[in-house]
Amino acid sequence: MAGFLARRLLNYLVLVAVAASLAYLLAATALDPRSNYADRTPKPPAAVVDAQLTALNLNDRTPLVQRYATWAAGVLHGDFGRSVTGSPVGDDLRRRAGVTSRLVLLGLVFGSLAGVAVGALAAIGQYGWFDRVSAGLSLAVLAVPVVVLANMLILAGTWANERLFGHQVFLVSGEYSDGLDAGLWGQAVDRLQHLLLPTVSLSLGLVAVFSRYQRNMMLDVLGADFVRTARAKGLSRSAALTRHALRTALIPVVTYFAFTFGVLLTGATFTEKIFGWHGLGEQLINSIFTNDVNTVAAISVLAAVAVLCAALAADLLHAALDPRVRAG
């Protein structure tokens, strides 16, 4: 078990290094920080622009290999360089990473757990009303882009506030209410109200994907010999389904876990922008428009690390579910 995890971790470290390098090289090649100075009035002298870009390690007249070596040496020491405004990239990203991780982790937990539960129940009641309804709803959710789904939730939340509750239950903009003086409990409730719709926006897609995948995996094992043997030995139907069928069907699903995490990060970019959350996704879009190479590369590195941490978590879950992995 330890050897298996050590090998996987070593592979992931190599993948992070490759992903980080490709992200920086692509950003440095595609973005043009020099253009930020073209529309200034009065236009700064070329020597001043070169000196400023060189100080930020963004000068396109410096060989790309040299810029990459400077950036990589800084990253190894925890320094992602400076943005186009001259401020340290890491200072702003620390706060934004907390915002995004809070949103993504909640969406991942609720989406995956609900999806697995819906898929398992649909498989147990194959071709029943729950199976047909869940299949239809899943296909409908998958057919709607995240941008459209988020705006539909905003409209639905606004309608519910006005027509059903008569007061603000679903808050649709920002992470919290500015200037709120309601004590610790009141602030916690306020943050929860702001969190509900963005979390649902991210979770619904995961519920749809995981439910379809889990249903198919569950159907593959429901008629297996080991399930019938467990029933023949006296286990109740619910115990046999939970301890044996569901556990076995979860093994391929947790392998899929890491890949859905990457999709969730992409969805969070649009969700943050629509709901006014100031996280990594919003900053990534802003940085592309401002040709901020170092910030784009830093966010890409954090995303790669997050996806590979999810892959490591999937390996741990795989080992917990499958004794053959623990035995080597």
Secondary structure, 3 states (H helix, E strand, C coil): CHHHHHHHHHHHHHHHHHHHHHHHHHHHHHCCHHHHHCCCCCCCCHHHHHHHHHHCCCCCCCCHHHHHHHHHHHHHCCCCCECCCCCEHHHHHHHHHHHHHHHHHHHHHHHHHHHHHHHHHHHHCCCCHHHHHHHHHHHHHHHCCHHHHHHHHHHHHHHHHHHHHCCCCCCCCCCCCCCCCCHHHHHHHHHHHHHHHHHHHHHHHHHHHHHHHHHHHHHHHHCCHHHHHHHHCCCCHHHHHHHHHHHHHHHHHHHHHHHHHHHHHHHHHHHHHHHCCCCHHHHHHHHHHCCCHHHHHHHHHHHHHHHHHHHHHHHHHHHHHCHHHHCC
